[in-house]
């Protein structure tokens, strides 16, 4: 099956605020993948939403930040452990930090240098690799 917008299970967002990456520490529950690890905003697809609509909805639910599709500066599909997922990147100015509000999932949020996230022993490995790939491929330096 081709990696497309029609067949995917969810989407994640590398959201840079100022020069740092927004991360969310997952709940510490044994019934979820990667309990207690640092995650990126995003999650599962609902209904027939597009990858962009999925990641924007999930980001709003998890962080309180309302982004428009035009804020997405990069996107790509990946065949991963949970099937096809989309990975996006966006950049907001530093003032957006004041608008971040943790939603119903996760223990806390933080802003990290992307290099610190990628090297963190509690970063979800495949998301850390995608952040590093994005920075390398796009030459993005927040």
C-alpha positions as CSV (number, residue, x, y, z in Angstrom):
1,X,0.0,0.0,0.0
2,X,1.3,3.5,-0.9
3,X,1.9,5.9,1.9
4,X,-0.9,8.4,1.3
5,X,-3.3,10.8,3.0
6,X,-6.1,8.2,2.6
7,X,-4.6,5.3,4.6
8,X,-3.0,6.3,7.9
9,X,-3.6,5.8,11.6
10,X,-2.4,9.1,13.1
11,X,-0.1,12.1,13.0
12,X,2.6,13.8,15.1
13,X,3.9,17.3,15.1
14,X,7.4,18.6,15.8
15,X,6.3,22.0,17.1
16,X,9.1,24.5,17.6
17,X,8.2,27.5,19.8
18,X,10.9,30.1,19.5
19,X,14.1,28.0,19.3
20,X,12.8,25.0,21.4
21,X,10.7,21.9,20.7
22,X,7.4,21.4,22.6
23,X,7.2,18.0,24.2
24,X,4.7,16.3,26.5
25,X,5.6,13.7,29.1
26,X,3.2,10.8,28.6
27,X,1.0,9.5,31.4
28,X,2.8,6.8,33.5
29,X,0.2,4.0,32.8
30,X,1.1,0.4,31.9
31,X,-1.7,0.2,29.3
32,X,-0.2,2.7,26.9
33,X,2.9,2.6,24.7
34,X,5.9,4.5,26.0
35,X,4.6,5.4,29.5
36,X,6.4,8.3,31.1
37,X,8.3,9.1,28.0
38,X,8.6,12.5,26.3
39,X,6.3,12.6,23.3
40,X,5.3,15.1,20.6
41,X,1.8,16.5,20.1
42,X,-0.4,14.3,18.0
43,X,-2.3,11.1,18.0
44,X,-4.9,8.9,16.3
45,X,-7.0,9.7,13.3
46,X,-10.8,10.3,13.9
47,X,-13.2,9.4,11.1
48,X,-12.0,10.5,7.7
49,X,-10.0,13.5,8.7
50,X,-6.9,14.3,6.7
51,X,-3.4,14.0,8.2
52,X,-3.2,17.8,8.7
53,X,-6.6,18.0,10.3
54,X,-5.7,15.1,12.6
55,X,-2.4,16.7,13.8
56,X,-4.0,20.1,14.2
57,X,-6.9,18.7,16.3
58,X,-4.7,16.6,18.5
59,X,-2.3,19.5,19.0
60,X,-5.2,21.7,20.1
61,X,-6.5,19.0,22.5
62,X,-3.1,18.3,24.0
63,X,-1.6,21.8,24.2
64,X,-4.4,24.3,23.8
65,X,-2.7,25.8,20.8
66,X,-4.9,26.4,17.7
67,X,-2.8,26.2,14.6
68,X,-3.9,26.7,11.0
69,X,-2.8,24.3,8.3
70,X,-0.6,27.1,6.8
71,X,1.5,26.8,10.0
72,X,2.7,23.4,8.9
73,X,6.0,23.8,7.2
74,X,6.8,20.2,6.4
75,X,5.0,16.8,6.3
76,X,5.8,13.3,5.4
77,X,4.3,9.8,5.7
78,X,6.1,7.0,7.5
79,X,5.5,3.3,7.8
80,X,6.1,2.6,11.5
81,X,5.3,0.3,14.4
82,X,1.6,1.3,14.5
83,X,1.2,1.4,10.7
84,X,1.3,4.5,8.5
85,X,1.6,7.8,10.4
86,X,2.2,11.3,9.3
87,X,4.9,13.5,10.8
88,X,4.7,17.3,10.5
89,X,6.7,20.3,11.6
90,X,5.7,23.8,12.5
91,X,7.4,26.9,14.0
92,X,5.7,29.5,16.2
93,X,7.3,32.6,17.8
94,X,8.4,32.5,21.4
95,X,5.3,34.3,22.6
96,X,3.2,31.1,21.9
97,X,4.7,29.6,25.0
98,X,2.3,31.7,27.2
99,X,-0.7,30.0,25.4
100,X,0.3,26.4,26.0
101,X,-2.1,24.5,28.3
102,X,-1.8,20.8,29.0
103,X,-4.9,18.9,28.0
104,X,-6.4,15.7,29.4
105,X,-3.4,13.5,28.5
106,X,0.1,13.7,29.8
107,X,1.8,14.7,33.0
108,X,3.5,17.9,32.0
109,X,4.8,19.8,29.0
110,X,8.2,21.3,28.4
111,X,10.3,23.2,25.8
112,X,13.6,21.5,25.0
113,X,16.4,22.1,22.6
114,X,15.7,19.7,19.7
115,X,19.2,18.2,20.3
116,X,18.4,17.5,24.0
117,X,15.1,15.8,23.0
118,X,16.9,13.7,20.4
119,X,19.5,12.6,22.9
120,X,17.1,12.2,25.9
121,X,16.9,8.6,27.3
122,X,13.2,9.1,27.8
123,X,12.4,10.4,24.3
124,X,10.4,8.1,22.1
125,X,13.1,6.8,19.8
126,X,11.3,6.9,16.4
127,X,10.0,10.4,17.0
128,X,13.5,11.6,18.1
129,X,14.8,10.2,14.9
130,X,12.2,12.0,12.8
131,X,12.9,15.3,14.5
132,X,16.7,14.8,13.7
133,X,15.8,13.9,10.2
134,X,13.6,16.9,9.7
135,X,16.4,19.3,11.0
136,X,19.0,17.6,8.8
137,X,16.9,17.3,5.6
138,X,15.4,20.8,5.8
139,X,18.4,22.6,7.3
140,X,16.0,23.9,9.9
141,X,17.7,25.8,12.7
142,X,15.1,27.3,15.1
